[in-house]
Amino acid sequence: MNILIIGPSWVGDMVMAQTLFQCLRQRHPGCQIDVLAPEWSRPILERMPEVRAALSFPFGHGVLDLAGRRRIGQSLAGQYDQAILLPNSLKSALVPFFAGIPTRTGWRGEMRYVLLNDIRTLDKARYPLMIERFMALAFAPGAALPQPYPRPQLAIDPASRSAALAKFGLELDRPVLALCPGAEFGEAKRWPASHYAAVADAKIRAGWQVWLFGSKNDHPVGEAIRDELIPGLKEEAVNLAGATSLAEAIDLLSCADAVVSNDSGLMHVAAALNRPLVAVYGSTSPQFTPPLAEQVEIVRLGLECSPCFERTCRFGHYNCLRDLSPQPVLDALQRLAGEPLADPLPQVD
């Protein structure tokens, strides 16, 4: 059985989609899974053993290009038994329709009744987690999901990892704390740079080194974190944000002895690499998109106004993150390491 997946457009969602691929392999042993998705996702898909091929989808977000989608669909005609659509948009249903794939499965959304012939109605109460909404598409409507739920697991090639370490002149002579201070979704998911800097300061003083990860848009916040460190400590923090490819970031994250991250795509990557992870939540909720790994600590305040799932704070104060001090994160790191809690950080008036 050959299955075409129309993949999501966010890093974290693509990582979580591996739970669907695992369920498909469970239900259809020996099936071949190809994923049609933006080119940036190739490094993630190439590290998923369930995926046969990553097929590049050339259209940007919001671009219709009906003729282009028809050409892609026609080029895939006759190759697949089923298509499963993870986005809920009408546009995402066009390629499988033009390809004439016999079974086209997806959740109801954006008036695509004609384009899908296995259309599901989502019960959000039954499937509160995003991975449940992905996994359910592998089975008949109403079927029970397998327990325990599968977890994303990205495979790392040691040679590729060694090449990334050499390229950036990184050594593993001391424990590595990876910090992921960015979040493409918006400011309401970003823990303040000063708080990240306090965590970096404490861990460097304890003999660790710090690697900062993110996109080129996150490079300034990485520098802001480094600028808060005093000379002698600043040199122990390397800002890799915007310098690495996504493939290199994944390989280097696999070297981390611990990770602190906002609710972001890299948080899900770190979880899929089974790195000890402290996940900081503000405007979003771990009840919807939690990191799926064993060694995870969730840190959040749970204010009355959160989760709001807004990109920016409607009140302008961002208290769900600003009032979340570095100490709970440091305590969580200590617990993950199985170490006694350190002395509290000095309070600043």
C-alpha positions as CSV (number, residue, x, y, z in Angstrom):
1,M,0.0,0.0,0.0
2,N,1.4,3.4,-1.0
3,I,0.2,6.4,1.0
4,L,0.8,10.1,0.3
5,I,0.7,12.5,3.2
6,I,0.1,16.2,2.7
7,G,2.3,17.5,5.4
8,P,1.8,20.5,7.8
9,S,3.6,23.8,7.5
10,W,5.2,24.1,11.0
11,V,8.3,22.4,12.3
12,G,6.6,21.2,15.5
13,D,3.6,19.9,13.6
14,M,5.8,18.0,11.2
15,V,7.6,16.3,14.1
16,M,4.3,15.4,15.8
17,A,3.1,14.0,12.4
18,Q,5.5,11.1,12.9
19,T,2.9,9.6,15.3
20,L,0.6,9.2,12.3
21,F,3.3,7.5,10.2
22,Q,4.0,5.1,13.1
23,C,0.3,4.3,13.3
24,L,0.1,3.7,9.5
25,R,3.0,1.3,9.7
26,Q,1.2,-0.5,12.6
27,R,-2.0,-0.8,10.7
28,H,-0.5,-1.5,7.3
29,P,2.8,-3.4,7.8
30,G,5.1,-2.8,4.8
31,C,3.2,0.3,3.5
32,Q,5.2,3.0,1.8
33,I,4.8,6.5,3.0
34,D,5.7,9.6,1.0
35,V,5.2,13.1,2.4
36,L,4.5,16.1,0.2
37,A,5.6,19.2,2.2
38,P,7.6,22.4,2.0
39,E,11.3,21.9,1.2
40,W,12.4,23.1,4.6
41,S,10.9,20.0,6.2
42,R,13.2,17.6,4.3
43,P,15.8,17.3,7.1
44,I,13.0,16.3,9.6
45,L,11.5,13.8,7.2
46,E,14.8,12.3,6.3
47,R,15.3,11.5,10.0
48,M,12.1,9.5,10.2
49,P,12.6,5.9,9.3
50,E,8.9,5.5,8.5
51,V,9.1,7.9,5.5
52,R,10.2,6.6,2.1
53,A,10.5,9.9,0.4
54,A,10.1,13.6,1.1
55,L,8.5,15.3,-1.9
56,S,9.1,19.0,-2.2
57,F,6.0,21.2,-2.4
58,P,7.1,24.5,-4.1
59,F,4.2,26.8,-3.1
60,G,4.5,29.3,-0.3
61,H,1.9,29.8,2.4
62,G,-1.3,31.2,1.0
63,V,-0.3,30.7,-2.7
64,L,-3.1,29.0,-4.7
65,D,-1.4,28.5,-8.2
66,L,-4.1,26.1,-9.4
67,A,-2.2,25.2,-12.5
68,G,0.9,24.3,-10.6
69,R,-1.1,22.1,-8.2
70,R,-2.7,20.4,-11.1
71,R,0.7,19.6,-12.7
72,I,2.0,18.1,-9.4
73,G,-1.2,16.1,-9.0
74,Q,-1.0,14.8,-12.5
75,S,2.7,13.8,-12.0
76,L,1.6,11.7,-9.0
77,A,-1.3,10.0,-10.7
78,G,-1.5,6.2,-10.4
79,Q,1.2,6.0,-7.6
80,Y,-0.9,6.0,-4.4
81,D,-3.7,4.1,-2.8
82,Q,-4.6,6.7,-0.2
83,A,-3.8,10.4,0.5
84,I,-4.1,11.7,4.1
85,L,-4.3,15.5,4.5
86,L,-3.0,17.0,7.7
87,P,-3.8,20.7,6.9
88,N,-7.5,21.6,7.0
89,S,-7.3,24.0,4.0
90,L,-9.1,23.6,0.7
91,K,-5.7,24.2,-1.2
92,S,-4.2,21.1,0.5
93,A,-6.8,18.9,-1.0
94,L,-6.2,19.9,-4.6
95,V,-3.1,17.8,-5.4
96,P,-4.6,14.5,-4.2
97,F,-7.8,15.3,-6.1
98,F,-5.9,16.1,-9.3
99,A,-3.8,12.9,-8.8
100,G,-7.0,10.8,-8.7
101,I,-5.9,9.0,-5.6
102,P,-8.7,6.6,-4.8
103,T,-9.0,7.3,-1.0
104,R,-8.6,10.9,0.1
105,T,-8.8,11.3,3.9
106,G,-8.9,14.4,6.0
107,W,-10.9,16.4,8.6
108,R,-13.8,18.5,7.4
109,G,-12.6,22.1,6.7
110,E,-12.8,25.0,4.2
111,M,-15.6,23.5,2.1
112,R,-13.6,20.7,0.5
113,Y,-16.4,18.1,0.4
114,V,-16.0,17.5,-3.3
115,L,-12.2,17.1,-3.1
116,L,-12.2,14.5,-0.2
117,N,-14.1,11.2,-0.3
118,D,-13.2,10.0,3.3
119,I,-14.1,13.2,5.2
120,R,-14.1,13.1,9.0
121,T,-15.8,15.3,11.5
122,L,-13.5,16.3,14.4
123,D,-14.7,15.8,17.9
124,K,-12.3,18.1,19.8
125,A,-13.4,16.7,23.2
126,R,-12.5,13.2,22.1
127,Y,-9.2,14.2,20.5
128,P,-7.8,17.2,22.6
129,L,-4.2,16.5,21.6
130,M,-2.9,17.4,18.1
131,I,-1.2,14.0,17.8
132,E,-4.6,12.3,18.5
133,R,-6.1,14.3,15.6
134,F,-3.2,13.1,13.4
135,M,-3.3,9.5,14.6
136,A,-7.0,9.1,14.2
137,L,-6.6,9.6,10.4
138,A,-4.7,6.3,10.2
139,F,-7.8,4.3,11.4
140,A,-11.4,3.9,10.6
141,P,-13.7,6.6,11.9
142,G,-14.4,6.1,15.6
143,A,-11.7,3.4,16.1
144,A,-9.8,3.4,19.4
145,L,-6.3,4.8,19.2
146,P,-3.5,2.5,20.2
147,Q,-2.1,2.7,23.7
148,P,0.4,3.8,24.7
149,Y,0.7,6.5,22.1
150,P,3.8,6.4,19.9
151,R,6.3,9.1,20.3
152,P,8.3,10.9,17.6
153,Q,11.9,9.6,17.4
154,L,14.3,11.2,15.0
155,A,17.2,9.1,13.8
156,I,20.7,10.8,13.8
157,D,23.6,9.8,11.6
158,P,26.8,10.0,13.7
159,A,28.9,11.1,10.6
160,S,26.5,14.0,9.9
161,R,26.6,15.0,13.6
162,S,30.4,14.9,13.6
163,A,30.5,17.1,10.5
164,A,28.3,19.7,12.1
165,L,30.4,19.8,15.3
166,A,33.5,20.2,13.2
167,K,32.0,22.9,11.0
168,F,31.2,25.1,14.0
169,G,34.2,24.3,16.0
170,L,32.2,22.8,18.9
171,E,33.6,20.4,21.5
172,L,31.8,18.0,23.8
173,D,34.4,18.4,26.6
174,R,31.8,19.9,28.9
175,P,28.0,19.4,29.4
176,V,26.0,21.2,26.8
177,L,22.9,23.3,27.6
178,A,20.9,24.1,24.5
179,L,18.7,27.2,24.7
180,C,15.9,27.7,22.1
181,P,14.6,31.3,22.9
182,G,12.7,31.8,19.7
183,A,9.1,31.1,18.6
184,E,7.9,31.8,15.1
185,F,4.3,32.0,16.3
186,G,4.8,35.2,18.1
187,E,6.0,37.2,21.1
188,A,3.4,35.6,23.5
189,K,5.4,32.4,23.4
190,R,8.9,33.9,24.0
191,W,10.3,33.8,27.6
192,P,12.3,37.0,28.1
193,A,16.0,37.0,27.1
194,S,17.0,38.2,30.6
195,H,15.5,35.0,32.1
196,Y,17.4,32.8,29.6
197,A,20.6,34.8,30.4
198,A,20.1,34.0,34.1
199,V,19.8,30.3,33.4
200,A,22.9,30.4,31.1
201,D,24.9,32.3,33.7
202,A,24.1,29.7,36.4
203,K,24.9,26.7,34.3
204,I,28.1,28.2,32.9
205,R,29.3,28.9,36.4
206,A,28.5,25.2,37.2
207,G,30.8,24.1,34.4
208,W,28.5,23.9,31.4
209,Q,28.7,25.4,28.0
210,V,25.7,27.0,26.3
211,W,24.6,26.7,22.6
212,L,21.8,28.9,21.4
213,F,19.5,27.7,18.6
214,G,17.0,29.2,16.3
215,S,16.3,30.8,12.9
216,K,18.0,34.0,11.6
217,N,15.1,35.9,13.2
218,D,16.2,34.6,16.5
219,H,19.9,35.7,16.2
220,P,19.3,39.1,17.8
221,V,17.7,37.5,20.9
222,G,20.6,35.1,21.1
223,E,23.0,38.1,21.1
224,A,20.8,39.8,23.8
225,I,21.2,36.7,26.0
226,R,25.0,36.7,25.5
227,D,25.3,40.4,26.1
228,E,23.9,39.9,29.6
229,L,26.7,37.6,30.5
230,I,29.9,39.0,32.0
231,P,33.3,38.6,30.3
232,G,34.6,35.1,30.9
233,L,31.1,33.7,30.8
234,K,29.9,35.2,27.5
235,E,32.6,33.3,25.7
236,E,31.1,30.1,26.9
237,A,27.8,30.8,25.0
238,V,27.7,30.2,21.3
239,N,25.0,31.8,19.2
240,L,24.1,29.3,16.5
241,A,20.7,30.9,15.6
242,G,20.6,31.7,11.9
243,A,24.0,30.1,11.3
244,T,23.0,26.5,11.1
245,S,20.7,24.8,8.6
246,L,17.8,22.9,10.1
247,A,19.6,19.6,9.5
248,E,22.7,20.9,11.4
249,A,20.5,22.2,14.2
250,I,18.8,18.8,14.6
251,D,22.2,17.0,14.7
252,L,23.7,19.5,17.2
253,L,20.6,19.4,19.4
254,S,21.1,15.7,19.7
255,C,24.4,16.4,21.5
256,A,22.7,18.5,24.3
257,D,22.8,17.2,27.8
258,A,19.7,19.4,28.6
259,V,17.5,21.8,26.6
260,V,15.4,24.8,27.7
261,S,12.9,25.9,25.1
262,N,9.8,27.9,24.5
263,D,6.8,26.1,23.0
264,S,8.3,26.0,19.5
265,G,9.3,23.7,16.7
266,L,12.7,23.1,18.2
267,M,11.0,22.1,21.5
268,H,9.4,19.2,19.6
269,V,12.7,18.4,17.9
270,A,14.5,18.2,21.2
271,A,11.7,15.9,22.6
272,A,12.0,13.7,19.5
273,L,15.7,13.4,20.1
274,N,14.9,12.4,23.7
275,R,17.0,15.1,25.2
276,P,16.2,16.2,28.9
277,L,13.9,19.1,28.2
278,V,12.5,22.0,30.2
279,A,9.6,23.5,28.2
280,V,8.4,27.0,29.0
281,Y,4.8,27.7,28.3
282,G,3.1,31.1,28.2
283,S,0.2,31.8,25.9
284,T,-0.2,28.2,24.7
285,S,-1.0,25.0,26.6
286,P,0.7,21.6,27.1
287,Q,-2.8,20.1,27.0
288,F,-2.8,20.5,23.2
289,T,0.8,20.2,22.0
290,P,3.0,18.8,24.8
291,P,6.6,17.7,24.1
292,L,6.4,13.9,23.7
293,A,9.3,12.4,25.6
294,E,10.1,10.8,28.9
295,Q,12.6,13.4,30.3
296,V,10.4,16.5,30.2
297,E,9.5,19.2,32.8
298,I,6.8,21.7,32.0
299,V,7.2,25.1,33.5
300,R,4.3,27.6,33.4
301,L,2.4,30.0,35.7
302,G,-1.1,29.1,34.5
303,L,-2.5,32.6,35.0
304,E,-6.2,33.2,34.7
305,C,-5.7,34.8,31.2
306,S,-3.7,31.9,29.8
307,P,-3.7,30.0,27.7
308,C,-5.0,32.5,25.2
309,F,-3.3,31.2,22.1
310,E,-2.7,34.7,20.9
311,R,0.4,35.8,19.1
312,T,0.7,39.0,21.2
313,C,-0.7,39.7,24.6
314,R,-4.1,41.3,24.5
315,F,-3.3,43.2,27.7
316,G,0.2,44.1,26.7
317,H,1.9,42.8,29.8
318,Y,3.0,39.3,28.9
319,N,2.9,38.4,32.6
320,C,2.5,34.7,31.8
321,L,6.2,34.8,30.8
322,R,7.7,37.9,32.3
323,D,6.6,36.8,35.8
324,L,7.9,33.3,35.3
325,S,11.3,33.6,37.0
326,P,14.5,31.7,36.0
327,Q,14.5,29.7,39.3
328,P,11.7,27.2,38.4
329,V,13.6,26.4,35.2
330,L,16.9,25.9,37.0
331,D,15.1,23.7,39.6
332,A,13.6,21.7,36.7
333,L,17.0,21.2,35.1
334,Q,18.4,20.0,38.5
335,R,15.5,17.5,38.8
336,L,16.1,16.2,35.3
337,A,19.7,15.6,36.1
338,G,18.8,13.9,39.4
339,E,20.7,16.5,41.4
340,P,19.8,18.3,44.6
341,L,18.3,21.7,44.0
342,A,20.9,24.5,44.0
343,D,20.7,27.6,46.1
344,P,18.1,30.1,44.9
345,L,19.3,32.9,42.6
346,P,19.8,36.2,44.4
347,Q,16.7,38.4,44.1
348,V,17.0,41.7,42.2
349,D,14.9,44.6,43.4
